[in-house]
Amino acid sequence: MTAAMPIPELEAGWRRFRSGRYREQRRLFDQMAREGQRPHTLMVACCDSRVDPAILFDCDPGELFVVRNVANLVPPCEVDDGGPHTSFHGTSAAIEFGISVLAVDHIVVLGHSQCGGIRALIEGIPAAFGPMPFLSSWIALADEARERAFAADPEPARLATICEQLAIGLSLRNLRTFPAVRDRIAAGRLSLHGLHYDLRDGALSLLDVDLGRFVAVDGGDADA
């Protein structure tokens, strides 16, 4: 007995995958099935459907352990009396797993231009969408980034980009509140990185901690 996928676009894509990449990389898939995953990088990325980390960085399966949420935010580590906070923390759980179980070498916070979550942070959630308490509570994690962006008094066209980049820095700071992250950094076994991707031209910028700003990554001959 077989079933038809209820979403034709996904069925067509899966068939292309099975007859193409899966067949071409069968040895890799077999190895991962036997040995499990060994990603080198944990990536906190946005849910935005236009920004897929595996496509953006042309990665093979098994290279990235990806955590996606609205506006690629990392909450601070929260504990009560030495134990986990009672709220649900999907992003924190993924970070804990990536560090303690997968022992990744890098954590990347990947932000991007035209981020709807950051726009909602700046402009507020339109009343036409109705109450959105979960989204409002979540993006409030980046209130500090919004305040600093407005205080910088940038040109209106630059406000969103500045807020997006400040939110990345805030998430990197929050990552350091996790004891396991701090311990691995201190031991020289983990590095943190902030990246910002521009949807308009495919450009990538890296947070230079020493300079305190984002610097363009050399794209080589990408524009040739």
ABEGO torsion letter per residue (X at the ends): XBBBBABAAAAAAAAAAAABAAAAAAAAAAAAAAAEBBBABBBBBBABAABBAAAAAGBBBGABBBBBBBGGBBBBBBBBGGBBBABBBAAAAAAAAAAAAAGBABBBBBBBBGBAAAAAAAAEBBAAAEBBAAAAAAAAAAAAAAAAAAAAGBBAAAAAAAAAAAAAAAAAAAAAABAAAAAAAAAGABBBBBBBBBAAAGBBBBBBAAAGBBBBBBAEAAAX
